[in-house]
Structures are given as structure tokens and as C-alpha cells.
Amino acid sequence: MSNLLVIDKNCFQGISENILSEFVKNYHVVLTYILCVECLISKDRDSLDLLSRIQKIIRAGAYYAYSPFNLCEKEKKAFLPVDSIIDENSTNAIRTGILSDDGDYFKHEAKCYWQTVQPIVKGLLRIGEKFYANIQRDMINGMRKEDMVDKASRFKSWVQATDQSMNKFIKKLKPDIASYLTPDWYNWCDIRLRIALSLEWAWQKAKCGSFPKLKYASHDFHDMQYVTYLSRADGILTRDRKLMDPLARAAFPEKDVFFSLDEVPEEYLCNCS
């Protein structure tokens, strides 16, 4: 199968519907659950218009991805790592018109998502509080000060620090499946990036004196989840150079980060007949 490309909300909104529809006819593209949720809460355009656009792009040839929470649950039930983020049933339902354009399905999914996300983000901020003292001490002592200014180097440091303590984090956050988790599990990748994000928030407090408010921390969490999909995809198309770009390059250095459709190579062609 050809390489799989994830598209984030900024790129999705910034590319014309006609251009994107033509692109997905020829390239292996997935539109994610997170994209649907972000479109529903978007203030830039009418949410139903954006959802309708998502469905049109999927009908043109793109795929729909499972919720990150669904992927984690699938692994917990099977005690095996998932092999794909593509939700074939939902993709087919959208393409055949079984899911209507009124957005009820996605609204329900978004409500479930928000009920799950807010407690998780609050928990990650509490973890960040525990990291804060160590981050502050390192900054005061001038440790890695030059590296910490550069986002790419900083996120690389967070990922490396997380990797060194993954067993501890897994036992704390996923005790019921901790003995099964290895780097090829989606759950493992999810925990890894959650902790790296908490470290970034701790650094922000050490630098600026406060953690991000829940609203902004939640948006960071959305962006982090796009990057987690790279555990099963090959590249991401994004315009976010503040978090997604440095986090993706740090966590998945072997994967691709693109800023425009023109940059996407032939390896992503879907070999459509």
C-alpha cells in the first residue's frame, strides 16, 4: 500500500475543496476524527459546512480515521496493537451516504470526545505541575538553556526524557495493560506524547510563570493527537510550526512533515485505477 498522509484542520480549511477533491483521488489521504471535532468547534466557518466538506472529500477518495480513544480501546480489548487508523466502516458509510450531512453522528462523537478530553487534559496539567520544579531548577542552573530556546531541540529533549521513563508512565497511566505495552502499540505512542506535552507545559510555566489555561491546553492536546496518528501513518500535512511540526519531527523523525500539497511526493500516490 502507498504511504498514508494525515491532514490537519488548518491545511484542510486553507486548501480549496476542488483542489483537495482532485488530490485525494490520486493520493492516499486520511481525514481524522480530530479534524471532525475541531471543525465542529471552529469559529472560523459554519461547523456544518465544514463537516459537509469533510464528507465530500471522503466521497472523493479520502479515508476516515478512528478516534484515538477508540484505537486505544480496541487494543485493550484485543491485547494486541492495532494495525491501521482507518475506519473502513465509517469511511464506507460516508461514501454511500448512510451518514447524512446533518452532522448528528459527528456531533454525538464530539460530545463524547469532550466528556473524555477535559479530565485527561486536567490530569496532564497536574503531571506538568510535578515536572515544573525540575524544569525550573534546570533553567535556573543554566542547564541546556540554549537548547531550550529552540523548539525543535526542546521537543526532542522532552521525547528523549519521556522515553527514558516510559515504563514508569505506562504503569501509572495504563496499569491494566502495562505488561503488554511495547513501542508498536498505539497506547504506548499516546502515552509518550501526552507526557512530552506535559513537559512542554511545565517549561512554559518555568518561563512565563503559569500553565496554559484549560482552553489552550485542550487545543494543544488536539494537535498532539494529530501527531499520534503518525504511529500508523507516514506523513502529516500541517501549517502548525509551533507544536505539531517540532513534536512530529522529535517523536517520529523517520516520518514526513509537509506544509503544502506541492511537497507531497509520489510515494503517497494511491495507485488508483
Secondary structure, 3 states (H helix, E strand, C coil): CCCCEEECHHHHHHCCHHHHHHHHHHECEEECHHHHHHHHCCCCCCHHHHHHHHHHHHHHCCEEECCHHHHHHHHHHHCCCCCCCECHHHHHHHHCCCCCCCCHHHHHHHHHHHHHHHHHHHHHHHHHHHHHHHHHHHHHCCCCHHHHHCHHHHHHHHHHHHHHCHHHHHHHHCCCCCCCCCCCCHHHHHHHHHHHHHHHHHHHHHHHCCCCCHHHHHHHHHHHHHHHHHHCCCEEECCCCCCHHHHHHHHCCCCEEECCHHHCCHHHECCCC
